[in-house]
Amino acid sequence: MITRRDLMAAAAALAAAGTARAQERPRQAELLRFAPLGQVTLVHVTDLHAQLVPMHFREASVNVGVGEARGQVPHLTGEALLARYRIGAGTPMAHALTGHDFERLARAYGPMGGLDRIVTLVEAIRAERPGNTIVLDGGDTLQGSWTSLQTRGADMVEALKALTADATTGHWEFTYGADRVKELVGAMPCPFLAGNVQDTEWNEDVFEHTKAFERGGVRVAVIGQAFPYTPVANPRWLIPDWSFGIKEEVVAKRVQAARGEGAELVVLLSHNGFDVDRKLAARVPGIDVILTGHTHDALPEPLKVGNTLLVASGCHGKFISRLDLRVEGGRVAEFRHALIPVFAESIAPDADTAALVRRLRAPYAAELARVVGRTEVLLTRRGNLNGTVDDLICAALMRQRDAEIALSPGFRWGYSLLPGSDITAEDVWAHTAITYPAAYRTAMTGEQLKAILEDVADNLFNPDPYYQQGGDMVRVGGLGWTLDVAAPAGSRVQDLTLLRTGQPIEAAREYAVAGWASVNQGTEGPPVWDVVMRHLSEGPVRAEPNRHLRLKGA
């Protein structure tokens, strides 16, 4: 088995590239440098969220782990993460993995991602290992942009073709509704694997669950796992006849069946979320590799749980993972891994894919480029408690919908904007483009507000990963409060205060509350993007840091 020293040396080589040249961008050849190993190469991309062009994406500075995951990866951030993997501050990999000194380093290293750059890297790996490579997409691919919303996912089906994906799975894909999902799956160039999705009448599989490959003389089984909590986190009415869930016993059955059919390497293409997959790996024998997604974590080396390797490849096209495996006697004898940061200005775009991206965006280009505002502060979404993008959305909801309090869901998708940037319509849609965008206004009692916050907190910070949904905390506007993640369920949300008056929230009093992305059918209100754009027209974003949220027990 390859040693930790070998892995650290590979990571250090990339880190040193940035240090030696005073933060010059790494070259494409450096990003691709890899000593091939064994018979099988897995390439993993996940949580693209329909982002076809390069962007900035700041990683979280707060990512709380609870229970056995407390203080463990992927819940290390900033300097703790860099120390864990011995990555030098200010290097390309340090910038890609953390939010440290983000604005300065983002301007130095440039944007990341872009489908045409990803395809360049994938094609280079395929060319090097033509009979050995499997490209796997981890889902959340067909949602997250205006073009994907307008085409109802069709543009990203073409993107999957360009990516040469050999299989994919899903989560946000299901928010297009059951009929549309079936149409999209029928048009895909690869299997849509979702072994944990069954119909509620006959308990029959809705989609394929396993795809067999042979690479380098090794028989490989890829089993797909869609996001298990889709009907809870997203509208149930869009997929009324399908059941989801972790279904650990079903996964175990799939693994045993694959082994029984001669698979020497078993891969779980998962959208469970990292902590769920860590627990699953410890409980289901026979899985060699879990390519994990949903929680948008990026780790510079696999985490080994028993005999299972967990690979986390980030989101938005910032990274791709390469994992080479030497398989002997039906087990992984040796592996070598690279988390490749997709620095857009370091990589030559694939010409055919660049042309495809231009064609897909052309019908909407004028609207995408329309300037609707400007920001004087860093706008970013990712973080357990809040992000400045959602602070902006909450401010817009309160002002434009005449509300005392605002709620914005803790979505992890949506990129970052640097200070001094124009805000385009595309930027707003990149944080709001969903099929249920109504910005509602309603009355809620203080008791109801606390119950909502407590319910979300338990969905995120329950010590048992199988009860976690893997997003970030619902964002709030107009409220100050304390979150104690170590407290028992029902007692985590404390000191709720109405910022307008400075008074504690009263359980029996009704408050005017605005929000969006309600999972309830028939919710009424203007699309949230219209609310935000109207708010942006009133002046540039000058939001102060949100100091009204306090974290305890982390």
Salt bridges, closest charged atoms under 4 A:
GLU24 OE1 - ARG21 NE 3.26
GLU30 OE2 - ARG21 NH1 3.03
GLU30 OE2 - ARG27 NH1 3.81
ASP47 OD1 - HIS49 NE2 3.89
ASP47 OD1 - HIS271 NE2 3.63
ASP47 OD1 - HIS296 NE2 3.25
GLU59 OE2 - LYS318 NZ 2.85
ASP101 OD2 - ARG104 NE 2.59
GLU103 OE2 - ARG107 NH2 3.24
ASP116 OD1 - ARG117 NH1 3.17
GLU128 OE1 - ARG322 NH1 2.88
ASP140 OD2 - HIS49 NE2 3.34
ASP140 OD1 - HIS171 ND1 3.47
ASP140 OD2 - HIS271 NE2 3.05
GLU158 OE1 - ARG359 NH2 2.56
ASP166 OD2 - ARG126 NH2 2.91
GLU183 OE1 - ARG180 NH1 2.87
ASP205 OD1 - ARG254 NH2 2.95
GLU248 OE1 - ARG283 NE 2.60
ASP275 OD2 - HIS75 NE2 2.73
ASP275 OD1 - ARG278 NH2 2.67
ASP288 OD2 - ARG259 NH2 2.67
GLU301 OE2 - ARG4 NH1 3.13
ASP324 OD2 - ARG129 NH2 3.80
ASP324 OD1 - ARG322 NE 3.02
GLU328 OE2 - ARG326 NH1 2.16
GLU334 OE1 - ARG326 NE 3.01
GLU345 OE1 - ARG25 NH2 2.74
GLU367 OE1 - ARG370 NH2 3.16
GLU376 OE1 - ARG542 NE 3.00
ASP390 OD2 - ARG381 NE 3.13
ASP390 OD2 - ARG475 NE 3.31
GLU404 OE2 - ARG509 NH2 2.63
ASP422 OD1 - ARG374 NH1 2.93
GLU426 OE2 - ARG361 NH1 2.68
GLU454 OE2 - LYS450 NZ 2.65
ASP458 OD1 - ARG492 NH1 2.92
ASP464 OD1 - LYS279 NZ 2.70
ASP472 OD2 - ARG382 NH1 3.00
ASP472 OD1 - ARG412 NH2 2.95
GLU538 OE1 - ARG399 NE 2.54
